[in-house]
Amino acid sequence: MSIVTVIDNLPKFAELTLQAWDRSLNRMAIDIERLSKAQVPVGPTKKQSRNSHSSGQLRSSGHHMKLGFLSYITYYNMEYARYQEFGGDGKRTVRHYTKAGTGSFYLKNPGDLIASKALEYFMNETSKIVL
């Protein structure tokens, strides 16, 4: 007669999986920030400047932050960022950007791109789980 011992690692596996998902979301927030900073419209040149939004000021205000477990946000900390994100407001529309490759939806488009690759991020992190 042999004795069989069953070791239940399911709770440990579940905890490690949630931690891997949290790391995945962190990496996604970092990548969204990085991609969006490449697409952020730079401010007007000094000759065109009518306000204080100098070149690079909006770009440097982008950050990502952990709000809680499995909750991250990527944001730009300026009211002007909203105006540029949506390509204007009800009064004016931004039609010409000073640098090619920049424009409206500089945060939405990278967010959509990274979200479409979410499964790859999750699989990459969960493949590193070792019990």
Secondary structure, DSSP 8 states (H G I E B T S, - for coil): ---------HHHHHHHHHHHHHHHHHHHHHHHHHHHHHH------TTT--SS--TTHHHHTEEEEEEETTEEEEEE--HHHHHHHTTB-SS-B----SSTT--S-TTHHHHHHHHHTHHHHHHHHHTT---
